[in-house]
């Protein structure tokens, strides 16, 4: 994000300050005495300061969001997000947000998005009112987000989804971007058609989407206010308003990379939003994704930039990386593997680790079971502590057996299903859920698989079988850069 003044105008770079004549070595010695949030802010002063901080690696890596501290997971029919994280004897990061100011009897928070250590969630007051927060689970800093204004376009059956844009190495501020989503409408003549609910304007339904000028509301922590901003489209649209309504699925996540917000939208296109220049691009999905009836599509970032992954069928994993080097941005397939042979070789004994007929999957990670222990009624033991420090990955788990992809009966069929949890930010590792039962870490470079542990929530067997679903998942990367009381990093 670029630096802007209180009126939103770009700040002109000034190298004529009192520290400008200092040699780089002397300037570096001055800057390294600053606290982490001040040092991060100094990178935004001018290009020469940015170069000094980065080339000498003055920002402490242990404070930055470069490791995976766990996953916030939203299960169908559960209204509090669960937290899946490594076990440790050390200090813990808890997914239980009972420190929220309005945390009452209805909720402790449902995670809507995550970006570089900050979490966007909504909570409910005792009287049923909804309130949103941006918070840092590692430091328990939080700030409320005021209600977003209504969108300027009056299109029926729409709702707003909010996304975070934050990078502590680039700016002390964060932004929240509100993007329009379209709800399903029943066709006239159908048994479920309701005129008051489903009647739409044909001329609007056939208009292109996203429009040539897309109006978005953007909240800035710098001003503490929402601003209506117009983003000009560069290139073609994706389709029509009507076409957007035919694509179900709750997981529509985003990734923030080098000052650009990438948002996964309906029909699986990606909206590439330049927050500094008020422009955006439409990036079409990889070939083959658009023909899937109900695709498993996950957008994220990893070592080389923006990635997307898809589960085709039950367990065929495909991963693409976005090539932005040319005039036309395109997805490049970098991995394509059927995981059925490994899954059959290491198949689950029980489809669900319910108390009645199976034991939980053991591993170095565990689910905190926040919903089950919500009011302490079911608590009969202390929850094990979870690590807040950086997670070190190793291949020790694979040394006990020879890895192979071809040691099972070729006629045996895999009967489970896979969900994508997310990408590791600094290593080419993708995290998977097998049948909402065990978490897996899959290494793209070696095709090796590590079993992390149980992800099936305690008490979830009380839900109907066809309603036991993982709606969304967000990798959590702890950021220990402190925030101040006014919401600035």
N, C-alpha and C positions, 0 to 999 in steps of 0.2 A: 504494500500500500504506500502511496506517496504521502508526503507531508502536506497537510492543508491547515489553513488558519480557521478561526471560528466561523467564518462565512463560507468555508468550503473551497476557497481559492488556493491554488497551488502556491507553496512558499518558494521563493527564489533562493537558490543556493548562495550562501555567502561565505567566502573563504577569507574575509578581511578582519575577522575577529581577533581578539588579543592572543589566542593560541595559534593562529595561522602561521606565524613565522617560525614556530618551534620545529626542530628536526624531528623526524618520525620516531626515533628512539626515545627522545625526551617526552614527546606526546604520548607514546605508549605507556611510559612509566607513570604519567599523570592519570591516564584513563584507567589503568589497571587497579587504581586505588578506589575507584567508584564501586558502590554496591551493584549487584547484578542488574537491577532494573534501570539504574542510571547508565550503566555500561551499554545495555541494550538500546537505550534512548540515544546515546551518543552516536550510534551507527546511522541515525537518521539526520544528523546535522549536515553533513556534506560527504561527497564521494571520497575525499582524502581521509576523513575520519573512519568511514566505512572500511577502506582498504587497510588502515592501521589495525583496526580491531580484528578483522578477518585474517589477515596474513600472519598476525602474531598469535592468533587463537586465544584472544583475551577472555572471551566468553567461556565460562566453565561448562564443559560438556555434560557433567553430572547433573547440572540444573536444567538442561534442555530436554525437550520431548523427543528423545531418540531411541527409547526402549519401549517394549510393550509391557505395561503393568497389569493388563487384564482386558476383559471385554464386558461392556455393558450390554445386556441381552434383554429383549422384550418378548415375553411369551404371551401367546393368545390367552385372553381371559385373565391375565395377571396385570394389575394396574400399577405395580411398582417394578422398576427395572431390576433385574438380577445382575450379580457381578461374579464373573468367572475369572479367577486369578491364581497365581502361584502360591503354594504353601511356603511358609517360612517361620522361623523362630523369632524374627525381628519385628520391628514396628509395622503397623498395618495401615493400609489404605482401605477404607470401608466403602462399600457401595450403598450403605444405609445412610441416607441424607436426613437424619432426624434432627440435624442442627439448622435446618431451614427456618426462617423466622415465622412462617405460617404453617409449619408442619403440625398437622392436627390428626384427627382420627380417620381421615379419609385417604391420605397418601403421604409418602415420603419422597415422591418424585419419579417421573417417567422421563427417561432420557430421550431427547429428540435428535440430538446431534452432538458430535465431538470434533474438536479441532485443536491439535497441538497442546493438549493438556487442559483445555477449557471444555466444559460440558454445558450444553444448553438443555434445560429440562423444564417441564411444567409441573406444577403442584396444585393442590386444591385446599382452600381454606375450610374451616369448619362449617361455614354456611354455603359451601358448594362453589364459591368463586374460584376462577382459574387465574393463576399467576405464573409468570415465567421468570427464570433466573439463569444467569451465567455464573458458573462456579468452578473452582479449582479443587477437586477432591483431595489433592495431595496437601494443600495448605488450609483447606476449608474456608478460603476466601470466596465471597459471593457478592453479586450485585443484581438487583431486580431489573427486568426489562419491561418497560411500560407497554401497554396494549398497542398493537399495530393498527394504524388507521385502515379503514376499509379500502379495497382496491378501487381505482377510478373507473374501471370497466364494469358495467352491470351485466355480467353473464350469469345466468342461473346455474345452480348446482356446482358452485366452485368453492374451494377452500384454500387457505394459505398454509404453506409449509416453510419453516424458518431454518436457515443454515448459518453456521458460524464461519467467520473468516478471521484467523488470528495466527500470527507468527512472531514469537518473542524475539527472534533474531532480526526481524525487519522493522518492527514498530512496537511502541508501547500501547497501542490501541487495538481494539477488536471491533468488528462490525457484525451485524446480524442482517441477513438478506431474506426477505419474504418473497416466495415464488408461488405463483398460482398453480393449483392443481384442479382437475376436473372430475366431478363425481359422475357415476353412472346414471343414465336416465332410461326409463322404460319406453319402448316404442308404442305409438298410438295403436289401439286395437288389441294390445296384449292384456292378459288378465290382471296384471299388476300395475297397469298404467293408471296414473292419478294426474288429472289435469293441473291441479294446484302445484304439484310437485315436479312433474315431468314435462310440462309444456315448455318448449323453448322457441326462440326466434330463429327460423330457418336461415335468414341472411347472416346471422351471427355464427350459427353452427357451421356454415360453409366457408367462413372467412379463414384466411391462412393463420397458422400458428406455428411458432411464435410470431408476432407481428413485426413489421419493419422497424417500428419504434416500440420497444417493450418498456412499460412503466413499472418500476419496482420500488418498493419501500425498503429503505436501508437505515438501520439504526446504528449510530456511531457512539462508542463509549467516550469519545472526545467531547461531543456536544451533549450527550445524554438524551438525544431526541431522534425521532424517526424523520427521515427526509424522503420526499417523493422525487425519484430520479429517473430520467429517460435514457435508455440504453439503445443505441442504434445498431441494428443488425448488420453484420458483414457477411454477405453470402446469402444462400437460400434459406427458406423456411423448411419445416419438417413435414407439415401436413395441414389439416384443418382442425378446428375446434371439435367438431364431431368425432374425428378420428382419435382424438386424445381420450375420449370417454370409454373406449373399448379395451383399455389395458388395465387389468387389476394389479394388485400387489402393493404391499405397504412399504417395502424397503426401497426407498428412493433417496440414497445418500449422496454426499458430496465430498469433494477433496479440494484442499487449498494448497496450491503449489506455486511458489515464486510470484506471489501477488495476484494470482488469478484463481477465481473460484470456478470449479467444475461441478455442475449439478446434474445428477441423473434424473431425467424427466420421463414422463409417460411416452410410450412407444419406444422407450430405451434409447432415445437420443440424449446427447450430453450438451448442456448449455454452458459454454465457456465465457464467463463474465469477467471483463476487464474493469475492476472497480476503480482504477485510477483514471481511465479514459472514457468511461461511460459507453463502452461498446461491447458487443457480444457476438459469438459465432455459434452456429448449430453444427454439431459433430454427429454424423449418422452412426448407428451402431455397427459393429463388425458384421461382415457378410454371414448370413445364416441365422443371426440372432433374431431378426425381425420376423422370421417365418415360424418361430416357436409359438406354440399355443399359450404356454405359461412359462416363460423363460426364467431361469435362475441367473440373474445378472447382478454383478456387484462391482461398483466403482470405488477405487481407492488409489493411494499413492504408495510407492515403495522406492527402492534405491535409485532407479533411473527416471522417475517421473510418474506419470499417470498410467495406471493399469486398470484393466477390467477383466473379470473372470465370469465364466458361465459353467453351470452344471447341465449337461445335455443328457437326457434320459435319467437314469438313476445315479450314475457315478462317473460319467466321462467329464473330466476337468479340462477346460480350455482357458488359456490366459493370453491376453493381448497387452501390448504396450502402445501408447499413443505416440506416433511419430509426428512431431511438430516442426521438423526441419525444413520442409518445403512449403510451397504456397497452399497446397491442399493437405490438411491434417487427416491422417488415416491411421486405422488400427492395424498393427502388425502382430500376427500370431507367433508367440514365442514358446508355447507349451501346449501339448495335446496328449492326454494320457487317460486311458480307461483304468480306473482304480479297482475294478471288480476283483482282479486276481489277488491283490494284497488284502482287500476286505474279506474275501472268502478264506484266505489262509489264516487271517487273524480275526475270524468272525466272532460276533457277539454270541455268548451262550444264551442270553435272554434279550428279547427285544426292548424291554424296559426294566430298569433296576428298581422295581417297586418292592416295597417291604414284604409283600405277600409271596413273591416267587423269584426273587433274585437279589443279589448283592450289588452295591454300587461299584462302578468302575474305579479302580485304584490308579493313582498317578500323582505327579508332582503338582498338579493344579486341582482346584476344587471350586464348586459353586457355593456361594455364601448362604443360599436359601433364605433370602431376605423376606420373601412373602410368607414362608412357612413360620419363621420366627418373628413375624411382624409385631405381635403383642406379647411375646415371651410365653404364650400359653403352651407352645409345643417344645420349649427349650428344656432339654434335660442334660445338656453338656455345654461346655464353652466352645464357641466357634474358634477354629484354629486361626492364628494370625496370618495375614497375607503381607507379602513384601511390598515396600514402597520404593526400594532401591532398584537400580538397573538390573535387568534380567540378563544373565549370561547364557548363551546358547552353546551347546556342545553336541558332539556326536557320540558321547559315551553310551547313550541309550541304545545304540545300534550295534555295539561291539559284541554282544552276547550271541548274535545269530547272523548267519549269512543272509544277506538281502537278495531276494529273487522275486521275479514277477511271473514265474511260469511253473509253479509247483502244485497247482490245484487241478481238480478234475475239469476238463474243458467243457463238459456238459452241465456243470453245476451253475445255477443262476443266482445272482445276487438279488436279495429281496428287500434290502433297506433303501434309504434315500439319504442324500447329502444336502447340507446347507453350507453356505459360505459365511464365515464369521468376519473375515477381513484379512488385510495384508500387514506384514511387518514393515515398519517405516524405513528400516535401514538394511534389511537383508531380504533376499528373494525367497520369502517364506509366506505361504498362504495358510490360514487357519480354517479348519473345516469342522462341521458338526455331522456326526453319523447318527442318523435316526433320532436326533435330539437325545442322545444317550452318552456318547463320549466325544470329547474334543480331540482333534488331531492337528498336528503341525506338519505340513507337507513342504519339503524343500524342493523348490523348482529346479535348482541346478543339479541335484543328485537323485531326484525322485524318491528320496527317503521319507519315511513317515514316522512320526513320534506320537505315541498316545499320551495325551496330557492329563486326562482325568474325566470324572463324571460331570455332565452338564444337565442331567435330568433333575428338575426341581423336586424337592421333597413335597409330597402331597399332591403332585400333579396328576397322579393316577385317578384322582377324584373327578377330573374333567373327562368329558366324552372323548373317546379315542380319536374321532375325526376332528376334534377341536384342540388337540395337543399339537400346537404349531409354534415355530420360532418366527416371529414377525420381523424382527430386525436385530442387528448386532453392530456394535461400534467398538473398534480397537481403542483402548485407552493408553495414551502415552504420557506418563507423569511429567509435569513441568514444575520445578521447584523454584522458578523465578518468582519472587514475592510480589504480591499486589498490594497497593495502598488502599486506604479507606475510600478514596474517591473513585475507585474502579480502574485506575491506571496501573499498568504493570511496573 
